[in-house]
Amino acid sequence: MMKSKENGLKPHPARFPRRFAEFFIKFLTNEGDTVFDPFAGSNTTGYVAEHLQRKWIACELNEEYIKNSLLRFEEEPNLFTNKEVILNV
């Protein structure tokens, strides 16, 4: 959240714990499966899916939240490599 403020971005107001996403991703999918999050927000689901070796697709209408969520992946340079980011606003 600090990176958001440093970059002049407003953090998503309804962030949820990573462990919440982790529980459901592990329960409902296997490694290599694709996780779809139609309301990505701060993209906790995509971040956790990436750590759990799942592919993922995230959709979000608010461009600021999308930009903000990309900061999650900048913190870990080995994460989120060889992926395609499509911003369609």
LUMSEMI-15966 format. One record per atom (N, C-alpha, C, O, CB): residue number from 1; residue in three letters; atom name; x, y, z. Coordinates in steps of 0.1 Angstrom, whole numbers, padded with zeros to 4 digits, m for minus. Glycine has a CB too. Layout:
! LUMSEMI-15966
[NUM,"ala","CA",[X,Y,Z]],
...
END
This chain:
! LUMSEMI-15966
[1,"met","N",[0008,m0012,0000]],
[1,"met","CA",[0000,0000,0000]],
[1,"met","C",[0009,0013,0000]],
[1,"met","O",[0005,0023,m0005]],
[1,"met","CB",[m0009,0000,0012]],
[2,"met","N",[0020,0012,0006]],
[2,"met","CA",[0029,0023,0006]],
[2,"met","C",[0034,0027,m0008]],
[2,"met","O",[0035,0039,m0011]],
[2,"met","CB",[0041,0021,0015]],
[3,"lys","N",[0037,0017,m0016]],
[3,"lys","CA",[0041,0019,m0030]],
[3,"lys","C",[0030,0027,m0037]],
[3,"lys","O",[0033,0036,m0046]],
[3,"lys","CB",[0044,0006,m0037]],
[4,"ser","N",[0018,0024,m0035]],
[4,"ser","CA",[0006,0031,m0041]],
[4,"ser","C",[0007,0046,m0038]],
[4,"ser","O",[0007,0054,m0048]],
[4,"ser","CB",[m0007,0025,m0037]],
[5,"lys","N",[0009,0049,m0026]],
[5,"lys","CA",[0009,0063,m0022]],
[5,"lys","C",[0021,0070,m0027]],
[5,"lys","O",[0021,0082,m0032]],
[5,"lys","CB",[0009,0064,m0007]],
[6,"glu","N",[0033,0063,m0027]],
[6,"glu","CA",[0045,0068,m0033]],
[6,"glu","C",[0044,0072,m0048]],
[6,"glu","O",[0050,0081,m0053]],
[6,"glu","CB",[0057,0059,m0031]],
[7,"asn","N",[0036,0064,m0055]],
[7,"asn","CA",[0033,0066,m0069]],
[7,"asn","C",[0021,0074,m0072]],
[7,"asn","O",[0017,0076,m0084]],
[7,"asn","CB",[0032,0053,m0076]],
[8,"gly","N",[0015,0080,m0062]],
[8,"gly","CA",[0004,0089,m0064]],
[8,"gly","C",[m0009,0082,m0068]],
[8,"gly","O",[m0018,0088,m0074]],
[8,"gly","CB",[0007,0099,m0074]],
[9,"leu","N",[m0010,0069,m0064]],
[9,"leu","CA",[m0022,0061,m0067]],
[9,"leu","C",[m0030,0058,m0055]],
[9,"leu","O",[m0025,0056,m0044]],
[9,"leu","CB",[m0018,0048,m0074]],
[10,"lys","N",[m0043,0058,m0057]],
[10,"lys","CA",[m0052,0055,m0046]],
[10,"lys","C",[m0053,0040,m0044]],
[10,"lys","O",[m0057,0033,m0053]],
[10,"lys","CB",[m0066,0062,m0048]],
[11,"pro","N",[m0051,0035,m0032]],
[11,"pro","CA",[m0052,0020,m0030]],
[11,"pro","C",[m0066,0016,m0031]],
[11,"pro","O",[m0076,0023,m0028]],
[11,"pro","CB",[m0046,0016,m0016]],
[12,"his","N",[m0068,0003,m0035]],
[12,"his","CA",[m0082,m0002,m0036]],
[12,"his","C",[m0088,m0003,m0022]],
[12,"his","O",[m0081,m0007,m0012]],
[12,"his","CB",[m0081,m0017,m0042]],
[13,"pro","N",[m0100,0002,m0020]],
[13,"pro","CA",[m0106,0003,m0007]],
[13,"pro","C",[m0111,m0011,m0001]],
[13,"pro","O",[m0113,m0011,0012]],
[13,"pro","CB",[m0118,0012,m0007]],
[14,"ala","N",[m0111,m0021,m0009]],
[14,"ala","CA",[m0117,m0034,m0003]],
[14,"ala","C",[m0107,m0045,m0005]],
[14,"ala","O",[m0110,m0056,m0011]],
[14,"ala","CB",[m0130,m0038,m0010]],
[15,"arg","N",[m0094,m0043,m0001]],
[15,"arg","CA",[m0084,m0054,m0003]],
[15,"arg","C",[m0087,m0065,0007]],
[15,"arg","O",[m0092,m0063,0018]],
[15,"arg","CB",[m0070,m0048,0000]],
[16,"phe","N",[m0085,m0078,0003]],
[16,"phe","CA",[m0087,m0089,0012]],
[16,"phe","C",[m0074,m0096,0014]],
[16,"phe","O",[m0065,m0095,0006]],
[16,"phe","CB",[m0098,m0098,0006]],
[17,"pro","N",[m0073,m0104,0025]],
[17,"pro","CA",[m0060,m0111,0028]],
[17,"pro","C",[m0056,m0121,0018]],
[17,"pro","O",[m0065,m0128,0012]],
[17,"pro","CB",[m0062,m0118,0042]],
[18,"arg","N",[m0043,m0122,0016]],
[18,"arg","CA",[m0038,m0132,0006]],
[18,"arg","C",[m0042,m0146,0010]],
[18,"arg","O",[m0045,m0155,0001]],
[18,"arg","CB",[m0023,m0131,0005]],
[19,"arg","N",[m0043,m0149,0023]],
[19,"arg","CA",[m0046,m0163,0027]],
[19,"arg","C",[m0060,m0167,0023]],
[19,"arg","O",[m0063,m0178,0021]],
[19,"arg","CB",[m0045,m0164,0042]],
[20,"phe","N",[m0069,m0157,0022]],
[20,"phe","CA",[m0083,m0159,0018]],
[20,"phe","C",[m0083,m0165,0003]],
[20,"phe","O",[m0089,m0175,0000]],
[20,"phe","CB",[m0092,m0146,0019]],
[21,"ala","N",[m0076,m0158,m0006]],
[21,"ala","CA",[m0075,m0162,m0020]],
[21,"ala","C",[m0067,m0175,m0020]],
[21,"ala","O",[m0071,m0184,m0028]],
[21,"ala","CB",[m0067,m0151,m0028]],
[22,"glu","N",[m0057,m0177,m0013]],
[22,"glu","CA",[m0049,m0189,m0013]],
[22,"glu","C",[m0057,m0201,m0009]],
[22,"glu","O",[m0056,m0211,m0016]],
[22,"glu","CB",[m0037,m0188,m0003]],
[23,"phe","N",[m0066,m0200,0001]],
[23,"phe","CA",[m0074,m0211,0005]],
[23,"phe","C",[m0083,m0216,m0007]],
[23,"phe","O",[m0083,m0228,m0010]],
[23,"phe","CB",[m0083,m0207,0017]],
[24,"phe","N",[m0089,m0207,m0013]],
[24,"phe","CA",[m0099,m0211,m0024]],
[24,"phe","C",[m0091,m0215,m0037]],
[24,"phe","O",[m0096,m0224,m0044]],
[24,"phe","CB",[m0108,m0199,m0027]],
[25,"ile","N",[m0080,m0209,m0040]],
[25,"ile","CA",[m0073,m0213,m0052]],
[25,"ile","C",[m0067,m0227,m0050]],
[25,"ile","O",[m0068,m0235,m0059]],
[25,"ile","CB",[m0061,m0203,m0054]],
[26,"lys","N",[m0062,m0230,m0038]],
[26,"lys","CA",[m0057,m0244,m0035]],
[26,"lys","C",[m0069,m0254,m0035]],
[26,"lys","O",[m0067,m0265,m0040]],
[26,"lys","CB",[m0050,m0244,m0022]],
[27,"phe","N",[m0080,m0250,m0030]],
[27,"phe","CA",[m0091,m0259,m0028]],
[27,"phe","C",[m0098,m0262,m0042]],
[27,"phe","O",[m0102,m0273,m0044]],
[27,"phe","CB",[m0102,m0253,m0019]],
[28,"leu","N",[m0098,m0252,m0050]],
[28,"leu","CA",[m0106,m0254,m0063]],
[28,"leu","C",[m0098,m0256,m0076]],
[28,"leu","O",[m0104,m0259,m0086]],
[28,"leu","CB",[m0114,m0242,m0065]],
[29,"thr","N",[m0085,m0255,m0075]],
[29,"thr","CA",[m0077,m0256,m0087]],
[29,"thr","C",[m0064,m0265,m0084]],
[29,"thr","O",[m0061,m0267,m0073]],
[29,"thr","CB",[m0073,m0242,m0092]],
[30,"asn","N",[m0058,m0269,m0095]],
[30,"asn","CA",[m0045,m0276,m0095]],
[30,"asn","C",[m0035,m0267,m0101]],
[30,"asn","O",[m0038,m0258,m0109]],
[30,"asn","CB",[m0046,m0290,m0101]],
[31,"glu","N",[m0022,m0270,m0099]],
[31,"glu","CA",[m0011,m0263,m0106]],
[31,"glu","C",[m0013,m0264,m0121]],
[31,"glu","O",[m0017,m0274,m0126]],
[31,"glu","CB",[0003,m0269,m0102]],
[32,"gly","N",[m0011,m0253,m0128]],
[32,"gly","CA",[m0013,m0252,m0142]],
[32,"gly","C",[m0027,m0248,m0146]],
[32,"gly","O",[m0029,m0244,m0158]],
[32,"gly","CB",[m0010,m0265,m0148]],
[33,"asp","N",[m0037,m0249,m0137]],
[33,"asp","CA",[m0050,m0244,m0141]],
[33,"asp","C",[m0051,m0229,m0142]],
[33,"asp","O",[m0041,m0222,m0138]],
[33,"asp","CB",[m0060,m0249,m0130]],
[34,"thr","N",[m0061,m0224,m0148]],
[34,"thr","CA",[m0063,m0210,m0149]],
[34,"thr","C",[m0074,m0205,m0140]],
[34,"thr","O",[m0085,m0210,m0138]],
[34,"thr","CB",[m0067,m0206,m0164]],
[35,"val","N",[m0070,m0194,m0133]],
[35,"val","CA",[m0079,m0188,m0123]],
[35,"val","C",[m0084,m0175,m0130]],
[35,"val","O",[m0077,m0167,m0135]],
[35,"val","CB",[m0072,m0185,m0109]],
[36,"phe","N",[m0097,m0172,m0129]],
[36,"phe","CA",[m0103,m0160,m0135]],
[36,"phe","C",[m0109,m0152,m0124]],
[36,"phe","O",[m0117,m0157,m0116]],
[36,"phe","CB",[m0114,m0164,m0145]],
[37,"asp","N",[m0105,m0139,m0124]],
[37,"asp","CA",[m0111,m0130,m0114]],
[37,"asp","C",[m0117,m0118,m0122]],
[37,"asp","O",[m0110,m0110,m0127]],
[37,"asp","CB",[m0099,m0124,m0104]],
[38,"pro","N",[m0131,m0118,m0122]],
[38,"pro","CA",[m0137,m0108,m0130]],
[38,"pro","C",[m0138,m0094,m0124]],
[38,"pro","O",[m0141,m0084,m0130]],
[38,"pro","CB",[m0151,m0112,m0133]],
[39,"phe","N",[m0134,m0093,m0111]],
[39,"phe","CA",[m0134,m0080,m0104]],
[39,"phe","C",[m0121,m0079,m0096]],
[39,"phe","O",[m0120,m0080,m0084]],
[39,"phe","CB",[m0146,m0079,m0094]],
[40,"ala","N",[m0110,m0077,m0104]],
[40,"ala","CA",[m0096,m0079,m0098]],
[40,"ala","C",[m0093,m0069,m0087]],
[40,"ala","O",[m0086,m0073,m0078]],
[40,"ala","CB",[m0086,m0077,m0109]],
[41,"gly","N",[m0097,m0057,m0088]],
[41,"gly","CA",[m0094,m0047,m0077]],
[41,"gly","C",[m0079,m0046,m0076]],
[41,"gly","O",[m0072,m0042,m0085]],
[41,"gly","CB",[m0100,m0051,m0064]],
[42,"ser","N",[m0073,m0049,m0064]],
[42,"ser","CA",[m0059,m0048,m0062]],
[42,"ser","C",[m0051,m0061,m0067]],
[42,"ser","O",[m0039,m0062,m0065]],
[42,"ser","CB",[m0056,m0046,m0047]],
[43,"asn","N",[m0058,m0070,m0073]],
[43,"asn","CA",[m0053,m0082,m0079]],
[43,"asn","C",[m0046,m0091,m0069]],
[43,"asn","O",[m0036,m0098,m0072]],
[43,"asn","CB",[m0043,m0078,m0089]],
[44,"thr","N",[m0051,m0093,m0057]],
[44,"thr","CA",[m0046,m0102,m0048]],
[44,"thr","C",[m0048,m0116,m0053]],
[44,"thr","O",[m0039,m0125,m0052]],
[44,"thr","CB",[m0054,m0102,m0034]],
[45,"thr","N",[m0059,m0119,m0060]],
[45,"thr","CA",[m0061,m0133,m0066]],
[45,"thr","C",[m0050,m0136,m0076]],
[45,"thr","O",[m0044,m0147,m0076]],
[45,"thr","CB",[m0075,m0133,m0072]],
[46,"gly","N",[m0047,m0127,m0085]],
[46,"gly","CA",[m0037,m0129,m0095]],
[46,"gly","C",[m0023,m0131,m0089]],
[46,"gly","O",[m0015,m0140,m0093]],
[46,"gly","CB",[m0036,m0118,m0105]],
[47,"tyr","N",[m0020,m0123,m0079]],
[47,"tyr","CA",[m0007,m0124,m0072]],
[47,"tyr","C",[m0006,m0138,m0065]],
[47,"tyr","O",[0005,m0145,m0067]],
[47,"tyr","CB",[m0006,m0113,m0061]],
[48,"val","N",[m0016,m0142,m0058]],
[48,"val","CA",[m0015,m0155,m0051]],
[48,"val","C",[m0015,m0167,m0062]],
[48,"val","O",[m0008,m0176,m0060]],
[48,"val","CB",[m0027,m0157,m0042]],
[49,"ala","N",[m0023,m0166,m0072]],
[49,"ala","CA",[m0023,m0176,m0083]],
[49,"ala","C",[m0010,m0178,m0089]],
[49,"ala","O",[m0005,m0189,m0091]],
[49,"ala","CB",[m0034,m0172,m0093]],
[50,"glu","N",[m0003,m0167,m0091]],
[50,"glu","CA",[0011,m0167,m0097]],
[50,"glu","C",[0020,m0174,m0087]],
[50,"glu","O",[0028,m0183,m0092]],
[50,"glu","CB",[0016,m0153,m0099]],
[51,"his","N",[0019,m0172,m0075]],
[51,"his","CA",[0028,m0179,m0065]],
[51,"his","C",[0025,m0194,m0064]],
[51,"his","O",[0033,m0202,m0061]],
[51,"his","CB",[0026,m0172,m0051]],
[52,"leu","N",[0012,m0197,m0067]],
[52,"leu","CA",[0008,m0211,m0066]],
[52,"leu","C",[0009,m0218,m0079]],
[52,"leu","O",[0003,m0229,m0081]],
[52,"leu","CB",[m0006,m0212,m0061]],
[53,"gln","N",[0016,m0213,m0089]],
[53,"gln","CA",[0018,m0219,m0102]],
[53,"gln","C",[0006,m0221,m0110]],
[53,"gln","O",[0004,m0231,m0117]],
[53,"gln","CB",[0025,m0232,m0100]],
[54,"arg","N",[m0004,m0211,m0109]],
[54,"arg","CA",[m0016,m0211,m0117]],
[54,"arg","C",[m0015,m0200,m0127]],
[54,"arg","O",[m0008,m0190,m0125]],
[54,"arg","CB",[m0028,m0210,m0108]],
[55,"lys","N",[m0021,m0202,m0139]],
[55,"lys","CA",[m0022,m0191,m0148]],
[55,"lys","C",[m0034,m0183,m0143]],
[55,"lys","O",[m0042,m0188,m0135]],
[55,"lys","CB",[m0025,m0196,m0163]],
[56,"trp","N",[m0035,m0171,m0147]],
[56,"trp","CA",[m0047,m0163,m0142]],
[56,"trp","C",[m0050,m0152,m0152]],
[56,"trp","O",[m0042,m0147,m0160]],
[56,"trp","CB",[m0044,m0157,m0129]],
[57,"ile","N",[m0063,m0148,m0152]],
[57,"ile","CA",[m0069,m0137,m0160]],
[57,"ile","C",[m0076,m0128,m0150]],
[57,"ile","O",[m0084,m0133,m0142]],
[57,"ile","CB",[m0078,m0143,m0171]],
[58,"ala","N",[m0073,m0115,m0151]],
[58,"ala","CA",[m0080,m0106,m0142]],
[58,"ala","C",[m0086,m0095,m0150]],
[58,"ala","O",[m0080,m0090,m0159]],
[58,"ala","CB",[m0070,m0100,m0131]],
[59,"cys","N",[m0098,m0091,m0146]],
[59,"cys","CA",[m0105,m0080,m0153]],
[59,"cys","C",[m0108,m0069,m0142]],
[59,"cys","O",[m0112,m0072,m0131]],
[59,"cys","CB",[m0118,m0084,m0160]],
[60,"glu","N",[m0107,m0057,m0146]],
[60,"glu","CA",[m0110,m0046,m0137]],
[60,"glu","C",[m0113,m0033,m0145]],
[60,"glu","O",[m0106,m0030,m0154]],
[60,"glu","CB",[m0098,m0043,m0127]],
[61,"leu","N",[m0124,m0027,m0142]],
[61,"leu","CA",[m0129,m0015,m0149]],
[61,"leu","C",[m0121,m0003,m0145]],
[61,"leu","O",[m0119,0006,m0154]],
[61,"leu","CB",[m0143,m0013,m0147]],
[62,"asn","N",[m0116,m0002,m0133]],
[62,"asn","CA",[m0109,0010,m0128]],
[62,"asn","C",[m0094,0010,m0132]],
[62,"asn","O",[m0087,0001,m0127]],
[62,"asn","CB",[m0111,0012,m0113]],
[63,"glu","N",[m0090,0018,m0141]],
[63,"glu","CA",[m0076,0018,m0146]],
[63,"glu","C",[m0066,0021,m0135]],
[63,"glu","O",[m0055,0015,m0135]],
[63,"glu","CB",[m0075,0028,m0157]],
[64,"glu","N",[m0070,0029,m0126]],
[64,"glu","CA",[m0061,0032,m0114]],
[64,"glu","C",[m0058,0019,m0106]],
[64,"glu","O",[m0047,0017,m0101]],
[64,"glu","CB",[m0067,0043,m0106]],
[65,"tyr","N",[m0068,0011,m0104]],
[65,"tyr","CA",[m0066,m0001,m0097]],
[65,"tyr","C",[m0057,m0011,m0104]],
[65,"tyr","O",[m0049,m0018,m0098]],
[65,"tyr","CB",[m0080,m0008,m0094]],
[66,"ile","N",[m0058,m0011,m0117]],
[66,"ile","CA",[m0050,m0020,m0126]],
[66,"ile","C",[m0035,m0016,m0124]],
[66,"ile","O",[m0026,m0024,m0121]],
[66,"ile","CB",[m0054,m0020,m0140]],
[67,"lys","N",[m0033,m0003,m0126]],
[67,"lys","CA",[m0019,0002,m0125]],
[67,"lys","C",[m0014,0000,m0111]],
[67,"lys","O",[m0002,m0004,m0109]],
[67,"lys","CB",[m0019,0018,m0127]],
[68,"asn","N",[m0022,0001,m0101]],
[68,"asn","CA",[m0018,m0001,m0087]],
[68,"asn","C",[m0015,m0016,m0085]],
[68,"asn","O",[m0005,m0019,m0078]],
[68,"asn","CB",[m0029,0003,m0077]],
[69,"ser","N",[m0022,m0025,m0091]],
[69,"ser","CA",[m0020,m0039,m0089]],
[69,"ser","C",[m0007,m0043,m0095]],
[69,"ser","O",[m0001,m0053,m0090]],
[69,"ser","CB",[m0032,m0047,m0095]],
[70,"leu","N",[m0002,m0037,m0105]],
[70,"leu","CA",[0010,m0040,m0112]],
[70,"leu","C",[0022,m0038,m0102]],
[70,"leu","O",[0033,m0044,m0104]],
[70,"leu","CB",[0013,m0032,m0124]],
[71,"leu","N",[0021,m0029,m0093]],
[71,"leu","CA",[0031,m0027,m0083]],
[71,"leu","C",[0034,m0039,m0074]],
[71,"leu","O",[0045,m0041,m0070]],
[71,"leu","CB",[0027,m0015,m0074]],
[72,"arg","N",[0024,m0047,m0072]],
[72,"arg","CA",[0026,m0060,m0065]],
[72,"arg","C",[0037,m0068,m0071]],
[72,"arg","O",[0045,m0075,m0064]],
[72,"arg","CB",[0013,m0068,m0064]],
[73,"phe","N",[0037,m0069,m0084]],
[73,"phe","CA",[0046,m0077,m0092]],
[73,"phe","C",[0060,m0071,m0093]],
[73,"phe","O",[0070,m0079,m0096]],
[73,"phe","CB",[0041,m0081,m0105]],
[74,"glu","N",[0061,m0058,m0092]],
[74,"glu","CA",[0074,m0052,m0093]],
[74,"glu","C",[0083,m0055,m0081]],
[74,"glu","O",[0095,m0054,m0081]],
[74,"glu","CB",[0072,m0037,m0094]],
[75,"glu","N",[0076,m0058,m0070]],
[75,"glu","CA",[0083,m0061,m0057]],
[75,"glu","C",[0091,m0074,m0058]],
[75,"glu","O",[0101,m0076,m0051]],
[75,"glu","CB",[0074,m0062,m0046]],
[76,"glu","N",[0087,m0083,m0067]],
[76,"glu","CA",[0094,m0096,m0069]],
[76,"glu","C",[0097,m0098,m0083]],
[76,"glu","O",[0089,m0102,m0091]],
[76,"glu","CB",[0085,m0108,m0064]],
[77,"pro","N",[0109,m0094,m0087]],
[77,"pro","CA",[0113,m0094,m0101]],
[77,"pro","C",[0112,m0108,m0108]],
[77,"pro","O",[0110,m0108,m0120]],
[77,"pro","CB",[0127,m0089,m0103]],
[78,"asn","N",[0113,m0119,m0101]],
[78,"asn","CA",[0112,m0132,m0107]],
[78,"asn","C",[0098,m0137,m0109]],
[78,"asn","O",[0095,m0147,m0115]],
[78,"asn","CB",[0120,m0142,m0098]],
[79,"leu","N",[0089,m0129,m0104]],
[79,"leu","CA",[0075,m0132,m0105]],
[79,"leu","C",[0069,m0125,m0117]],
[79,"leu","O",[0073,m0113,m0119]],
[79,"leu","CB",[0067,m0129,m0092]],
[80,"phe","N",[0060,m0130,m0124]],
[80,"phe","CA",[0052,m0123,m0134]],
[80,"phe","C",[0062,m0121,m0146]],
[80,"phe","O",[0061,m0110,m0152]],
[80,"phe","CB",[0047,m0110,m0129]],
[81,"thr","N",[0070,m0131,m0150]],
[81,"thr","CA",[0078,m0129,m0162]],
[81,"thr","C",[0071,m0136,m0173]],
[81,"thr","O",[0064,m0146,m0171]],
[81,"thr","CB",[0093,m0135,m0159]],
[82,"asn","N",[0074,m0132,m0185]],
[82,"asn","CA",[0069,m0138,m0197]],
[82,"asn","C",[0053,m0138,m0197]],
[82,"asn","O",[0047,m0148,m0202]],
[82,"asn","CB",[0073,m0152,m0199]],
[83,"lys","N",[0048,m0128,m0192]],
[83,"lys","CA",[0033,m0127,m0192]],
[83,"lys","C",[0029,m0115,m0200]],
[83,"lys","O",[0037,m0106,m0203]],
[83,"lys","CB",[0028,m0125,m0177]],
[84,"glu","N",[0017,m0115,m0204]],
[84,"glu","CA",[0012,m0104,m0213]],
[84,"glu","C",[0002,m0096,m0205]],
[84,"glu","O",[m0007,m0101,m0199]],
[84,"glu","CB",[0005,m0109,m0226]],
[85,"val","N",[0004,m0083,m0204]],
[85,"val","CA",[m0006,m0074,m0197]],
[85,"val","C",[m0013,m0066,m0208]],
[85,"val","O",[m0007,m0059,m0216]],
[85,"val","CB",[0002,m0065,m0187]],
[86,"ile","N",[m0026,m0067,m0208]],
[86,"ile","CA",[m0034,m0060,m0218]],
[86,"ile","C",[m0043,m0050,m0210]],
[86,"ile","O",[m0051,m0054,m0202]],
[86,"ile","CB",[m0043,m0069,m0226]],
[87,"leu","N",[m0040,m0037,m0212]],
[87,"leu","CA",[m0049,m0027,m0206]],
[87,"leu","C",[m0058,m0022,m0217]],
[87,"leu","O",[m0054,m0016,m0226]],
[87,"leu","CB",[m0040,m0015,m0200]],
[88,"asn","N",[m0071,m0025,m0215]],
[88,"asn","CA",[m0081,m0021,m0224]],
[88,"asn","C",[m0091,m0013,m0217]],
[88,"asn","O",[m0100,m0018,m0210]],
[88,"asn","CB",[m0088,m0034,m0231]],
[89,"val","N",[m0090,0000,m0218]],
[89,"val","CA",[m0098,0010,m0211]],
[89,"val","C",[m0108,0016,m0220]],
[89,"val","O",[m0116,0024,m0216]],
[89,"val","CB",[m0089,0020,m0204]],
END
